[in-house]
């Protein structure tokens, strides 16, 4: 098998290495004369990898900078007669190496990193991420087995039972004609399962570690099950306008705490609007981020082609360029 691409999930905060990682990403901690991440890149290069994809976030731009060729530094070392040092910073990963950074936004785990790889339609990278995810499943099952709790067979059996239980329209004679009816059956069965667990509130088993937009949607869906919801998108739109007016009042009063609360109310209500249109807020936000990123990169390329620096342009010129790219 000829592997040409490798994915490195490096968006974590490295809290286990604090305080050493407070300002330096754990991947950049030095081992002898190289940062840790470089050893991984060099090992990947040895088996033929040429495209290195870092799933990272904005606070780790130093990783991206480390692997970008620094021509000025290289030439300075050559002029100083330090050829060995010059060679050590040239062609890290090989002469054909290509380094790509994908901003994960927040360190949300390997599953979310898979989504980031998938957005690039990079199925080689997706394959790599799925392998990492599978490793986590096997690894945790093995640790549980050592403690006498359960093993991988139990995990698979639990999944098998759940799929059969929650899909009676597939595995029994109960029929579901439409996708909407299938979803209703799914939600009814989950609701019955929650009753058996005797939760005090409908909100009790909504995971607290979900991405905020996803959790907001789940909380709203739970409330809607007892009828606490707007009947249509029209009422939600009106509520958004109401919340914007409240934000304007707090903006004029310059009350920072209340401003934060009102912005939160607007975001929460916008999530409700996505529900009424049967849209996923996380998916919407990912696409918007990607659209902005691609357009801004196009602005940078346009400016570079015309020998213009973006930071030397005023806001009106930047807006004109944005509209031109758009």
ZIVENHU-V936715 format. One record per pair of residues at least 12 apart in sequence whose ideal C-beta (glycine too) atoms are under 7 Angstrom apart, sorted by the first residue. I is the first residue (numbers start at 1). GAP is how many residues later the second one is. Records with the same first field share a line. If there is no record, write none. Layout:
I = GAP ; GAP
This chain:
2 = 46
3 = 44 ; 45 ; 46
4 = 44 ; 45 ; 46 ; 47 ; 120
5 = 44 ; 46 ; 48 ; 117 ; 119 ; 120
6 = 38 ; 43 ; 46 ; 122
7 = 46 ; 48 ; 110 ; 118 ; 121 ; 122
8 = 29 ; 32 ; 44 ; 45 ; 46 ; 47
9 = 46 ; 101 ; 104 ; 123
10 = 15 ; 17 ; 27 ; 44 ; 45 ; 46 ; 50 ; 53
11 = 44 ; 45 ; 46 ; 93 ; 96
12 = 95
13 = 94
14 = 12
17 = 12
25 = 35 ; 37 ; 38
27 = 36
28 = 34 ; 35 ; 38
35 = 31
37 = 26
38 = 54
41 = 51 ; 52
42 = 51
45 = 48 ; 49 ; 52
50 = 44 ; 46 ; 47 ; 48
51 = 47 ; 49
52 = 41 ; 45 ; 47
53 = 47 ; 49 ; 64 ; 69 ; 72
54 = 47
55 = 47 ; 49 ; 58 ; 61 ; 62
56 = 45 ; 47 ; 48
57 = 46 ; 47 ; 48 ; 49 ; 50
58 = 45
64 = 37
67 = 25 ; 26 ; 32
68 = 31
70 = 19
73 = 16
74 = 12 ; 15 ; 16
102 = 14 ; 18
104 = 12
108 = 103
110 = 19 ; 22 ; 23 ; 26
111 = 22
113 = 16
114 = 12 ; 15 ; 16 ; 19
117 = 12
119 = 167 ; 171
138 = 14
141 = 14
165 = 24
166 = 20 ; 23
168 = 17
169 = 13 ; 16
191 = 34
202 = 20 ; 23
203 = 16 ; 19
206 = 12 ; 13 ; 16
211 = 71
213 = 58 ; 68 ; 69 ; 72
214 = 68
216 = 52 ; 55
217 = 54 ; 58 ; 64
220 = 51 ; 52 ; 55
230 = 42
232 = 44
233 = 40 ; 43 ; 44
236 = 33 ; 36 ; 37 ; 40
237 = 36
239 = 30
240 = 26 ; 29 ; 30 ; 33
243 = 19 ; 22 ; 23 ; 26
244 = 22
246 = 16
247 = 12 ; 15 ; 16 ; 19
250 = 12
295 = 27 ; 30 ; 31
298 = 27
299 = 22 ; 23 ; 26
302 = 19 ; 23
